[in-house]
Amino acid sequence: MRNMVVAGGQLGPISRDETKASAVNRMIALMHQAASRGAQLIVYPELALTTFFPRWWVENKTDFDHMFEREMPNKDVLPLFEASKKLNIAFHIGYAELTPDGHRYNTAIMVNNFGKIIGKYRKIHLPGHSDNQEWRPFQHLEKYYFEKGNLGFPVFDALDAKIGMCICNDRRWPETWRVLGLKGAELVVLGYNTPLHYPLAPEHDHLQYFHNELSIQAGCYQNGVWSVAVAKAGFEEGCELIGGSLIVAPTGEVIARSQGPDDQIIIAEINLDRCQEIQENIFNFVEHRQPREYSLLTDE
Ligand code: CDV
């Protein structure tokens, strides 16, 4: 048995004027709770240091450069790295990245319990739009603020596991999970900011929690992987974000779920060897996949 205790550090809303230092302090408090219950890894949400700023249009996108991180760690985030070393716990966090040569990405990193960045992912499926759509009650301008990620879907060795990463909207796409599955992932970590109201199809608003669970459960089951999926939740600057952070087994079963939309941890002990129950049987890729029939999936 390869057992591991994993946690999710769900955050309640972060207001536009909340400092990054304050968000980091909230995450450190959750890290202490998780570590005191034996967690070896804590997963934080997408864009965990700031409010979800792509909900606002600005003519000059550099007006929001203060929402981005130019280096990691930096002085605001360093206390989280130090706490992780002190508490002997790895973490995963999402943030807006501004590279030295001026590229902007919606990024997540995995940091080991020695404070070293051991994995990085830049979001590939960017939802929303790139133009100013004033008719919406709030906008979703990820295509304006970010470029499509250029690091593929990474799987790396950490904590005696093969860990894959994706971010928010990626979780809805079976291709994300299958690529991670084909790369041998055993645990997929992800954070999300999902509005309860979807302006393009408001008749689906009541299904937001269901679609969240459906996507993650299907991804886990169809690839025989564990997942820790973590929300930024609650009423944030007039926009209600779903909670419903989850830990899901390779069988697709939900084994932990957050309650309510505030700062809280979810935690579970998982056995990584259970991936084989699925990967060596119903979804044994070597035995049963028929990739020659799937060429349409990758043709432009
Ligand atoms: N941050 C996101 O990627 N949010 C999308 C919403 C806009 C649908 C999501 O897939 O949850």
Boltz pocket constraint, residues with backbone or C-beta under 6 A from the ligand:
constraints:
  - pocket:
      binder: B
      contacts: [[A, 46], [A, 125], [A, 127], [A, 128], [A, 140], [A, 167], [A, 168], [A, 169], [A, 170], [A, 172], [A, 192], [A, 193], [A, 194], [A, 195]]
      max_distance: 6.0
